[in-house]
Amino acid sequence: MTIPAVGLGTWQGLGIRNKHQDVRDSIIYALRAGYRLIDTAQSYGVEPAVGEAVRESGIPRSEITVVTKFPSEWHHDPLHALQISLDALGLDYIDIFLMHWPSAADGDEWNLLPITASPTFVETWKLMEKCVGSRCKAIGVSNFTQKLLDEVLAVATIVPVVNQVELHAFNPNLKLVPYCHEKGIRVISWSTLGGGGEHTPKANEILAHPLFKRIAANHGCSTGGLALSWAVQREICVIPKSSSLSRIEENIHLVTLTQAEMEEINEAHTTIARIRLADHISTLAGERDGEQTIKGWTKQEFGWEDADGNWLT
Ligand SMILES: NC(=O)c1ccc[n+]([C@@H]2O[C@H](COP(=O)([O-])OP(=O)(O)OC[C@H]3O[C@@H](n4cnc5c(N)ncnc54)[C@H](OP(=O)(O)O)[C@@H]3O)[C@@H](O)[C@H]2O)c1
């Protein structure tokens, strides 16, 4: 299976809904500008607009890679979740179907279960393997660390084709990416541009810091283009979201960086700032026994940090 290096993200921001026409039109614009990968999820509420755009773009369906994700409440029944996405998209098949987060929920999306409760993410993966066929070409995961992937790979018949994770200059995942590549798993970066500063204004530095401006000027590109080029040069797919037609066009044009420039950006998490956006996303935040949780689990349970708070990824 091949996957385009650059795609269009479709998460519209916290609490934003009912943008069907705008989202549809921007996806059609992107497809006609050369994009061939669209990333969405059930929880973004835009699958109907994605499907409509894919059907009406005039681009053959076989040329387009549609990625969508099912939420924690369907971990016990991914086959049913697949049908929900197919119905919402109005498409005959999905190219890549992802487990959005490793944590399962009981009944509704926010009644999150502990890491050891059934269905575990490993049990869900085994159920997902049954999804692969004419209605779902491939399956993958999202927000998985090496710790969690090791458990999946120990029992998997099908290796996840992708792992979609938060990845940007302030959280470069320098260990996770080579691990995934060694296992044949393609990494897709979310919030490569810092998510537009939606979760923490500090993330805007990815587009504004003098270091990035200097390197971008060397190549006559914007800092946005620089951030995307850096990731793709590491063989990571990117899925920038934009509702601006000019930025949609801009984001698909990449530049080639020197090794020294790559290393400067690789080190930005030590020289400028280290930020895990997931720590700042209010809708993911929770607490258990006085400890902060993200999507129901602690950072140690995810495998993001050790007991002393050292980053592991
Ligand atoms: N798997 C997961 O858990 C997960 C989590 C989050 C996101 N995602 C996926 O990843 C996609 C990308 O992440 P994201 O949307 O959080 O953030 P992002 O793509 O890093 O940033 C999007 C923001 O950057 C702006 N932007 C786009 N291109 C730009 C450029 N060239 N220069 C300056 N600003 C630019 C956009 O504004 P305009 O629209 O005004 O251009 C928007 O505010 C999502 O849309 C979603 O599909 C997945």
The ligand as a Tripos MOL2 file, in Angstrom:
@<TRIPOS>MOLECULE
LIG
   48    52     1     0     0
SMALL
NO_CHARGES

@<TRIPOS>ATOM
      1 N1         -5.4120   11.4450   15.6630 N.am      1 LIG1
      2 C1         -5.6700   12.4570   16.4790 C.2       1 LIG1
      3 O1         -5.9080   12.2780   17.6870 O.2       1 LIG1
      4 C2         -5.6820   13.8520   15.9300 C.ar      1 LIG1
      5 C3         -5.6540   14.9470   16.7980 C.ar      1 LIG1
      6 C4         -5.6520   16.2260   16.2430 C.ar      1 LIG1
      7 C5         -5.6690   16.3990   14.8660 C.ar      1 LIG1
      8 N2         -5.7250   15.3060   14.0360 N.ar      1 LIG1
      9 C6         -5.7510   15.4610   12.5500 C.3       1 LIG1
     10 O2         -4.6150   16.2270   12.1820 O.3       1 LIG1
     11 C7         -5.0410   17.3460   11.4080 C.3       1 LIG1
     12 C8         -4.0360   18.4760   11.5800 C.3       1 LIG1
     13 O3         -3.9470   18.8820   12.9310 O.3       1 LIG1
     14 P1         -4.6160   20.2240   13.4740 P.3       1 LIG1
     15 O4         -5.7720   20.5820   12.6270 O.co2     1 LIG1
     16 O5         -4.8090   20.0390   14.9320 O.co2     1 LIG1
     17 O6         -3.4660   21.3030   13.3500 O.3       1 LIG1
     18 P2         -2.4750   21.8650   12.2340 P.3       1 LIG1
     19 O7         -2.7430   21.2970   10.9100 O.co2     1 LIG1
     20 O8         -1.1290   21.7830   12.8350 O.co2     1 LIG1
     21 O9         -2.8700   23.4070   12.2620 O.3       1 LIG1
     22 C9         -4.0530   23.8760   11.7100 C.3       1 LIG1
     23 C10        -4.0630   25.3770   11.9210 C.3       1 LIG1
     24 O10        -2.9700   25.9770   11.2110 O.3       1 LIG1
     25 C11        -3.4610   26.9440   10.3000 C.3       1 LIG1
     26 N3         -2.6430   26.7950    9.0780 N.ar      1 LIG1
     27 C12        -2.7760   25.8860    8.0910 C.ar      1 LIG1
     28 N4         -1.8060   26.0180    7.1780 N.ar      1 LIG1
     29 C13        -1.0350   27.0480    7.5820 C.ar      1 LIG1
     30 C14         0.1360   27.6540    7.0660 C.ar      1 LIG1
     31 N5          0.6970   27.2520    5.9440 N.pl3     1 LIG1
     32 N6          0.6670   28.6980    7.7450 N.ar      1 LIG1
     33 C15         0.0980   29.1390    8.8920 C.ar      1 LIG1
     34 N7         -0.9940   28.5900    9.4450 N.ar      1 LIG1
     35 C16        -1.5640   27.5560    8.7910 C.ar      1 LIG1
     36 C17        -4.9270   26.6580   10.1070 C.3       1 LIG1
     37 O11        -5.6400   27.8540    9.9440 O.3       1 LIG1
     38 P3         -6.5160   28.1330    8.6070 P.3       1 LIG1
     39 O12        -7.5700   27.0710    8.5440 O.co2     1 LIG1
     40 O13        -7.0470   29.4930    8.8260 O.co2     1 LIG1
     41 O14        -5.5230   28.0490    7.4540 O.co2     1 LIG1
     42 C18        -5.3170   26.0230   11.4360 C.3       1 LIG1
     43 O15        -5.6310   27.0430   12.3820 O.3       1 LIG1
     44 C19        -6.4540   17.6050   11.9280 C.3       1 LIG1
     45 O16        -7.2010   18.4730   11.0980 O.3       1 LIG1
     46 C20        -6.9880   16.2160   12.0410 C.3       1 LIG1
     47 O17        -7.3740   15.7360   10.7530 O.3       1 LIG1
     48 C21        -5.7060   14.0430   14.5540 C.ar      1 LIG1
@<TRIPOS>BOND
     1     1     2 1
     2     2     3 2
     3     2     4 1
     4     4     5 ar
     5     4    48 ar
     6     5     6 ar
     7     6     7 ar
     8     7     8 ar
     9     8     9 1
    10     8    48 ar
    11     9    10 1
    12     9    46 1
    13    10    11 1
    14    11    12 1
    15    11    44 1
    16    12    13 1
    17    13    14 1
    18    14    15 2
    19    14    16 1
    20    14    17 1
    21    17    18 1
    22    18    19 2
    23    18    20 1
    24    18    21 1
    25    21    22 1
    26    22    23 1
    27    23    24 1
    28    23    42 1
    29    24    25 1
    30    25    26 1
    31    25    36 1
    32    26    27 ar
    33    26    35 ar
    34    27    28 ar
    35    28    29 ar
    36    29    30 ar
    37    29    35 ar
    38    30    31 1
    39    30    32 ar
    40    32    33 ar
    41    33    34 ar
    42    34    35 ar
    43    36    37 1
    44    36    42 1
    45    37    38 1
    46    38    39 2
    47    38    40 1
    48    38    41 1
    49    42    43 1
    50    44    45 1
    51    44    46 1
    52    46    47 1
@<TRIPOS>SUBSTRUCTURE
     1 LIG1         1 GROUP 0 **** ****
